[in-house]
Amino acid sequence: DKGGWSSFMAKEITEQPEAVANTVRGRLVDGHVEIPELTALGDDLLREIDRIVIIACGTASYAGMIGTYAIEQWARVPVEVQLSHEFRYRDPVLSDRTLLISVSQSGETMDTLMAVKYAIERGVTTVSVCNTQSATIPRESDAAVYTHAGPEVAVASTKAFVAQITALYLIGLHLGRVRGTLSGDDARRAAEQLEELPGLLGEAVDTHDQIAQLAHWMADTRSVLFLGRHVGYPTALEGALKLKEIAYIHAEGFAAGELKHGPIALIDHGQPVFVLVPSPRTSPLMHSKVVSNIQEIRARGARVIAIVEKGDTSVLPFADDVIRLPLTDVLFEPLLQVIPLQWFALELSAAKGLDVDQPRNLAKSVTVE
Ligand code: M6R
């Protein structure tokens, strides 16, 4: 039931505040994060791990990339993401001090399941971040940390993505507490942000009308680029994937700093570029670098659509369109920034008369390798 929406994807985009609230619920107690499923693994094990490998595909892998920044910051352990289908072909270095976290909405993605099995055979502890109760991957894993986004029907993942980031952050905060690497201030600040998040996501959902107008006049666009730095980089990758997947438009996401190493040659008159601008309050250095990137591409004719924090007027002279989002700390920015990108893909797909929920050649859950 689409609940009055024109597509499941539209409905699911609007359900994101709830998806995040439900994923946090019960795991934040008196300002600290406690995930019983991780506690059951034993605190000694969590203290001794010296490396975390996140495995996932597609959108889940971008949630994983975003998770690496937060988990490293809070738990002071190196974290990397590997695509599930690449993982076992590289003879990965694994040990009993490696923690493998798989991320999968369906819990049935064959590539991810095979990677989990490969790790289990080598004695690695496995945690599954999954949205589907009792799916195969969480059943095979040592622990399951469920996202509670509710059933996701549209092929393009939206609410599962924000719930996956949330679950990875909760894991990072749990690990940081157990390992003694998370300061009291950081713990409190993160807890506050997690509590505020549903309200902020609601404001991001409200960007719909502005984005719908933008998409309307961009209906015949053939290529769109997305730029971001730090956690904005995987967010840019996710924005590009959404557009390829449901609007069949060539799109690429770049790390903003990478522009001058090649991609800037793509910039031509009228080339639309979405730029995810970090907060000038919490990340002044990154902010100024991204604003310079905007100036560079604008000087070469790009049509700049800047996604900024409310009150940031620094980009006004260089941006063709400005989308404003509520204030949050840098690690939480992707959860807000991705929402206008999801709307954009949806509206462009709809403007082209495509089936938003059932794009060609794709299945909701990929159960073959
Ligand atoms: O069910 P999973 O999270 O394991 O699925 C992984 C990818 O197939 C999935 O995220 C895919 O990239 C989506 N269609 C993206 O919108």
Boltz pocket constraint, residues with backbone or C-beta under 6 A from the ligand:
constraints:
  - pocket:
      binder: B
      contacts: [[A, 57], [A, 58], [A, 59], [A, 60], [A, 103], [A, 104], [A, 105], [A, 106], [A, 107], [A, 108], [A, 109], [A, 112], [A, 155], [A, 156], [A, 157], [A, 158], [A, 241], [A, 242], [A, 245], [A, 363], [A, 364], [A, 365], [A, 366]]
      max_distance: 6.0
